């Protein structure tokens, strides 16, 4: 059973709430966030990418891709 809450709050509301907590709780939250960001950094470094790894990601490019857009004629 997953005990984590998946509730999203605006950042300013979350910061206001954290600032109203005692210092020990603020430090614990800070350490938890720092550990999560370090875990994300180490997992992203484990993925080896090579040149041309996404060459099959682009399936279609319109023939007029580089043509000037009519919407910007006033600015040119």
N, C-alpha and C positions, 0 to 999 in steps of 0.2 A: 504494500500500500504506500502510495506516494503522499508524504505529509507536506510537501511544498505548496505554497499558495501561488496561484497564477493570476494575481490581481495587479492591474496596472494603474498607477497614480501619476498625475503630472509631477514633474521634477520639483517645482517650487513647494508643492504640498508635502512631498516626501522629505525634502530638506527641512521644512518647518517642523515636521513630526520628529525627525532625528535630532534636531537641535533642542527639542523640548525634553529629550531623554537625559538620564544621568550620564556623566562622563564615561563610566565603565561600559555602559551599553553603546555609547557612540563609538568608543574604541573597538568594541567587538564587531560592530557593523562595518567599520572601516577595514578591519583586518579581513573580514569575510569577503568584502568587495575586492580587496587587493589580491587575495588568494584566487578568486574567480578570474580576475583579469590576467594573472600570471598563468593560470591553467589554460586559458584561451590562447595566450601567446605561445606557450609551448606546444599546444596541439596544432596551431597553424604553422609552426616551423617544421613539423614532422611531415608535411605534405610536399613531396618533391615534384616540381613542375619542370617541364622541359620546353624549349622553343617549339611552337607548333602544336602544343597540347590541345588548344581550342580551335584548331583549324576547321573542324567539322561542326562547330557551334553556329557559324553563319551559314544559313541555308539559302538565302536569296538576297541579292542586292539589285535594286531597281536600276534600269539602264540610265535613267536621268538623275542618278544619285548626286553627282557633282554639279548639276545644272543650278543656276541662280534661282532663288525663290521669288515668286512674283510679289509676295507680301512685303519684301524688303526693297522694292524698287525706289520708294521715296527716300531711302537712306543711302542709296548708292550714287 
